[in-house]
Amino acid sequence: MAGLNDRLSKSLGDRTAKALNSTFGYTTTGDLLRHYPRRYVLRGELTDLNKLNEGDEVTILAKIHSATTRAIRGRKGSILEVIVTDGKGRLALTFFNQAWREKDLRVDREGLFAGKISVYRGVRQLSHPDYLLIPDGVESEEAAGEFAGKILPVYPATSKFPSWKIGQCIRTVLDVLDEMPEPLPDDLRFGLPTLNEALHGIHLPESQSDADLARKRLIFDEALSLQLLLARRREQHKALKATPRLVRSGGLLELFDAQLPFELTNGQKEVAAQIQSDMDADHPMHRLLQGEVGSGKTIVALRAALTVVDSGGQAALLAPTEVLAQQHFRSISKLMGDLASAGMLGGSDRATRISKLTGSLSSAERKNALAEIKNGSAGIVIGTHALLTEGVDFADLGLVIIDEQHRFGVEQRDALRAKGNLPPHILVMTATPIPRTVAMTVFGDLDISTLRELPKGRAAITTHIVDESDKPHYLDRAWARIVEEVKIGAQAYIVAPRISAQASEEISQEDLITNALLGVVTAEDKQSMYAVDALFEQLDSGPLHSVRVAKLHGQLSADEKDLTMQKFAAGEIDVLVATTVIEVGVDVPNATVMVIMDADRFGISQLHQLRGRIGRGEKPGLCLLVTKCEPTSVAHQRLDAIAQTLDGFELARIDLDQRREGDVLGTAQSGSRSALRLLRVLRDEQLIDQARTIAIEIIAKDPKLEKLPELREELNALEADERSDFIEKA
């Protein structure tokens, strides 16, 4: 007999166990049993061959229509060509120098055939496929184990391990598996099968409904394990000690609010109250602030920072790029005015200092910034990764604000958090709207605040698709529209996916996700993409010669980037030709037009972020998405979605629906050894919600899970996984 933690060699032998380990990384019985079927085929219901596409890795159930062997013209050898059918479509199976297989592959026999679909002379085929034929007399008791049931599981497979070989291994393991202890009491199973029943039911179902019920139980287990992990970490956060940061009457925050030239939205006031309630406590805040592009997250974060300064502490804002750090430094300095000029002529006697720490500072500037940070005269510190380096010491770090959190790694966030005497309060911000289930699944150990309401006075943005291949004259009209906007005092962005014909590094992680949906980007594809350098030269000497054009990208020096952005913000540049370096944080209210070249090469969330750079003032915005892709393609459908709505939360759901789960949850949840195999954050929203409620109740009553030892063991195993660090700190 065997248990879930036993080595596979115990039940399968050393040779098979070694092969499973080298192919899938599996070492234990539990690893293999969590290799779940991708789908099921019903014996007698043949696969629809007309739905198979070139490049697909398939396992099909089909009937042999014909089998013929012919000599290879001009050289020795023969080709066995077998035609299989589902009654409508046909597929060729080809075997070289294996004429002996014709004895088995007889007309009218059914079987499973596995391989990669290729096309030769217009005919779809499988070359040298693996196959397993349904034995004659399959209804008898002597039928092979693969076909003993009516439903045949189809597993994620490789050329070394086709689906039925995996199935054979799993059946062998199930035959010798001990009765597994049930981790969930009856009142938490809600009528779902036991774990023992679920593992048998998903691999050896009697019916599709049995398989569905087993899958539901296993999905619930995954959701509950993750939610318990996150709920326990929430409790651990609360056990930490932090300095309460209370609002002080007559302090810097009160002075700042009094001089604000606009009124906070109701949403900003509500979120500010949530943040202040957290910072009043003697344990550290761990809050995620998400909001629509332009919803005013920065002003909310700044008010929290001023509360900390009023209490004698310091606040650090960590930005992912130098451009964004510079933008934050300028915009916050402008908002605060003389309140940011402590110790300077004309500064308020209740003012503080804002220090900037980036990699491009001179030695003297860095030395001065480090001194201000260490002696506490800098109440607010804005910086990039330079804040994380050794030698950056804070007098009293009370609040860490992390902007665009998904761009920082675990170690980077921990490095900044460790710079406080006591754990500082943590406020994480993102302008990428997060669907509710993703928030519960990935950020479940953080309290979540959401800003949906845009400040008053924001102009509407209209979005249109420019199909360059079909109507190239539309692009000429786009350039003319930019000139017209500039003549009435507005400005424009033109975005390209790369810097130059030689620069491939500008294609971002978001673009790689897009490319995965589109297919691999070939060298020819890269050559055909628009690049900033060439586009700038073409436009500056061509259709935009009458306006002031500049370029901005990541290969420019920090001084060049900063000077260009300052000139654009001051209105000294009319049109900025840029890469996605302007994606977040850039705030120029006078910019009204954005043209995104090769828009199909960007993901939905990135397009939404880019579009958010316009329409930030009182003038209406126009966003043009230029593409060469076919109107029926998946890429064009994404552009259609962008053009149809400005709702970032709706776009986030569409984006998630189109992308692979691992792109959303990260490698920790989607890796081959992960505890999360079946969970899908959109499809399983109800189960995730249910699991979250139960997990919070369980941890509140029994934080150490002393009354649920099997569940505690599973949770400890999940927590011990080295990749669960992603879940903890993402």
Sequence and secondary structure as in RCSB ss.txt:
>XXXX:A:sequence
MAGLNDRLSKSLGDRTAKALNSTFGYTTTGDLLRHYPRRYVLRGELTDLNKLNEGDEVTILAKIHSATTRAIRGR
KGSILEVIVTDGKGRLALTFFNQAWREKDLRVDREGLFAGKISVYRGVRQLSHPDYLLIPDGVESEEAAGEFAGK
ILPVYPATSKFPSWKIGQCIRTVLDVLDEMPEPLPDDLRFGLPTLNEALHGIHLPESQSDADLARKRLIFDEALS
LQLLLARRREQHKALKATPRLVRSGGLLELFDAQLPFELTNGQKEVAAQIQSDMDADHPMHRLLQGEVGSGKTIV
ALRAALTVVDSGGQAALLAPTEVLAQQHFRSISKLMGDLASAGMLGGSDRATRISKLTGSLSSAERKNALAEIKN
GSAGIVIGTHALLTEGVDFADLGLVIIDEQHRFGVEQRDALRAKGNLPPHILVMTATPIPRTVAMTVFGDLDIST
LRELPKGRAAITTHIVDESDKPHYLDRAWARIVEEVKIGAQAYIVAPRISAQASEEISQEDLITNALLGVVTAED
KQSMYAVDALFEQLDSGPLHSVRVAKLHGQLSADEKDLTMQKFAAGEIDVLVATTVIEVGVDVPNATVMVIMDAD
RFGISQLHQLRGRIGRGEKPGLCLLVTKCEPTSVAHQRLDAIAQTLDGFELARIDLDQRREGDVLGTAQSGSRSA
LRLLRVLRDEQLIDQARTIAIEIIAKDPKLEKLPELREELNALEADERSDFIEKA
>XXXX:A:secstr
 B TTSBTHHHH HHHHHHHHHHH   BHHHHHTS  SEEEETT    GGG  TT EEEEEEEEEEEEEEE TTS
S EEEEEEEESSS EEEEEEES GGGGGTS TT EEEEEEEEEEETTEEEEES EEEE  TTTTSTT  GGGSSS
EEEE    SSS HHHHHHHHHHHHHTB     SS HHHHTT   HHHHHHHHHS SSHHHHHHHHHHHHHHHHHH
HHHHHHHHHHHHHHS        TTSHHHHHHHH SS   HHHHHHHHHHHHHHTSSS  EEEEEE TTS HHHH
HHHHHHHHHHTT EEEEE SSHHHHHHHHHHHHHHHGGGGBTTSTT  TT  EEEEE TT  HHHHHHHHHHHHH
T EEEEEESGGGGSTT   S EEEEEEESGGGS HHHHHHHHTTSSS  EEEEEESS   HHHHHHHSTTSEEEE
E    TT   EEEEEEETTT THHHHHHHHHHHHHHHTT EEEEE SBSSTT  TTS HHHHHHHHHH    HHH
HHHS BHHHHHHHHHTTTTTTS EEEE TTS HHHHHHHHHHHHTTS SEEEE GGGSSS   TTEEEEEETTGG
GS HHHHHHHHTTSS SSS EEEEEEE S TTSHHHHHHHHHHH   HHHHHHHHHHHS HHHHH HHHHSTT S
 SS  TTTTHHHHHHHHHHHHHHHHH TT TT HHHHHHHHHHHHSTTHHHHHH 
